Amino acid sequence: MQGFAAIILAAGKGTRMKSCLCKVLHPVAGRPMLSYVIDTVRACDLEKIVLVVGHQAQDVMNHYTGSGVEFAVQEPQLGTGHAVAAAREQLRSSSGDILILCGDIPLIRPETLRDFMGFHRHNESALTVMTTNVENPCGYGRILRNEHGHIVGIAEEKDATQTQREVHEINTGIYIAKSDLLFSLLSQIRNDNAQGEYYLTDIITAAVQQSVPVHCFVLQNCLEGLGINTRGELAFASAAIWQKTRMDLMESGVTLLDPGTVYVDSGVEIGPDSIVHPVVSISGNTTVGRECIIESGVYIINSRIGDGVQILQGSRLNEAIVEDGTTVGPMAHLRPGTIIGKHARVGNFVEIKKSVVGDGSKASHLTYLGDSTIGKHVNIGCGTITCNYDGVKKHPTVIGDHCFVGSDVQFIAPVEVGEGSLIGAGSTITKDVPPQSLAVSRSRQKVYPLRKGQGSASPDEDRKS
């Protein structure tokens, strides 16, 4: 939208959240609530976006540096009107219209903002406010209209009379104003109210007093204007986004066997013909390919899953890559830095950390592989451990292609096993093994005959004891 800039207000502490974390960084369906607002505004193609920060300003700026927004710092935080005024320097060159909205409304859609801006332009308005009607207006500013239905002001909850509190049309906190008019009105507002703050809502009264017509755009879906101030509202918004994500996935060809028990964050991608069983969570920057099966109790975060992969019951994947046709689990744990090749097998109670497992290789059960490079078509026997930590540093284990590792083997890193070698069961490998070799490290078994009376006690003898 040419001629539009935006101000996103994200300076507040959010005391009702009762949290040490800045309110706008609280996650909604896996992402900070502010991220949804920034993405929505960016989708409208505005000329400039200014993010006003205050409480935990550096944390917020660190999070959104490089996201295409400029920053304005509100210090101290003296209300929403004061927050908008803090962005004046960044918008000095903007002479068109300024869209203002809060950073705690993650359900607002780009289509709604485009309609709002179109309404503002169509009516050649100097000041437009977005309102909506709700059953329970508690906590919101009430829209005040005269006998002709024209808006004459907004009463904040703490300053509203009993009659005004019975009004169900509320302020969403979303405005558009001509740049010069906006900053002129802001210079006129006062802080003589119950909170001692400079309310942005007071620009409506100031405009009416100067005979500047104020237009109202009524938001039909009131949920889009939901501002998050409590943990309950946080949960409600997350549930709404999760539900939309479920519907989008099913419409794209993904099967959710029990949709209500599946939690897929909004940024996750899942390919068609994949099947997700009940009680699954997939979050962060995760992609799942086509024709995959994700069984119950699986948790996946920030991972990349190829096509035709099976993640079996109770497995956890965190910052892992699993290539096409591989099976993981049940009860497997892939930790950060793990890469599993194509058509491989990671089985029951196998933990892998910061390791690469080659195509066609398998570690079927009860194994730990850390800081390792496992070649192609390698068999890792049950109970195998890479002893990668010496108490001070981590060390690598390298196992070449086509090796066979028997059960209950310990690799004391750093150690390297050459291609095509065989490691005997029960061995402790402390030295490198050349290619095409058999390595066995175990004590020779000795068998001694028992002397008379050294065997197990008879039932009668056991009772006497």
Stockholm file with secondary structure:
# STOCKHOLM 1.0

chainA/1-465         MQGFAAIILAAGKGTRMKSCLCKVLHPVAGRPMLSYVIDTVRACDLEKIVLVVGHQAQDVMNHYTGSGVEFAVQEPQLGTGHAVAAAREQLRSSSGDILILCGDIPLIRPETLRDFMGFHRHNESALTVMTTNVENPCGYGRILRNEHGHIVGIAEEKDATQTQREVHEINTGIYIAKSDLLFSLLSQIRNDNAQGEYYLTDIITAAVQQSVPVHCFVLQNCLEGLGINTRGELAFASAAIWQKTRMDLMESGVTLLDPGTVYVDSGVEIGPDSIVHPVVSISGNTTVGRECIIESGVYIINSRIGDGVQILQGSRLNEAIVEDGTTVGPMAHLRPGTIIGKHARVGNFVEIKKSVVGDGSKASHLTYLGDSTIGKHVNIGCGTITCNYDGVKKHPTVIGDHCFVGSDVQFIAPVEVGEGSLIGAGSTITKDVPPQSLAVSRSRQKVYPLRKGQGSASPDEDRKS
#=GR chainA/1-465 SS CTTEEEEEEECCCCGGGCCSSCGGGSEETTEEHHHHHHHHHHTTCCSEEEEEECTTHHHHHHHHTTSSCEEEECSSCCCHHHHHHTTTGGGTTCCSEEEEEETTCTTCCHHHHHHHHHHHHHTTCSEEEEEEECSCCTTSCEEEECTTSCEEEEECGGGCCHHHHTCCEEEEEEEEEEHHHHHHHHTTCCCCSTTCCCCTTHHHHHHHHTTCCEEEEEESSGGGGCCCCSHHHHHHHHHHHHHHHHHHHHHTTCEESSGGGEEECTTCEECTTCEECSSEEEESSCEECTTCEECTTCEEESCEECTTCEECTTCEEESEEECTTCEECSSCEECTTEEECTTCEEEEEEEEESCEECTTCEEEEEEEEESEEECTTCEECTTCEEECBCSSCBCCEEECTTCEECSSCEEESSEEECTTCEECTTCEECSCBCTTCEECCCCCCCCCCCCTTCSCCCHHHHHHC
#=GC SS_cons         CTTEEEEEEECCCCGGGCCSSCGGGSEETTEEHHHHHHHHHHTTCCSEEEEEECTTHHHHHHHHTTSSCEEEECSSCCCHHHHHHTTTGGGTTCCSEEEEEETTCTTCCHHHHHHHHHHHHHTTCSEEEEEEECSCCTTSCEEEECTTSCEEEEECGGGCCHHHHTCCEEEEEEEEEEHHHHHHHHTTCCCCSTTCCCCTTHHHHHHHHTTCCEEEEEESSGGGGCCCCSHHHHHHHHHHHHHHHHHHHHHTTCEESSGGGEEECTTCEECTTCEECSSEEEESSCEECTTCEECTTCEEESCEECTTCEECTTCEEESEEECTTCEECSSCEECTTEEECTTCEEEEEEEEESCEECTTCEEEEEEEEESEEECTTCEECTTCEEECBCSSCBCCEEECTTCEECSSCEEESSEEECTTCEECTTCEECSCBCTTCEECCCCCCCCCCCCTTCSCCCHHHHHHC
//
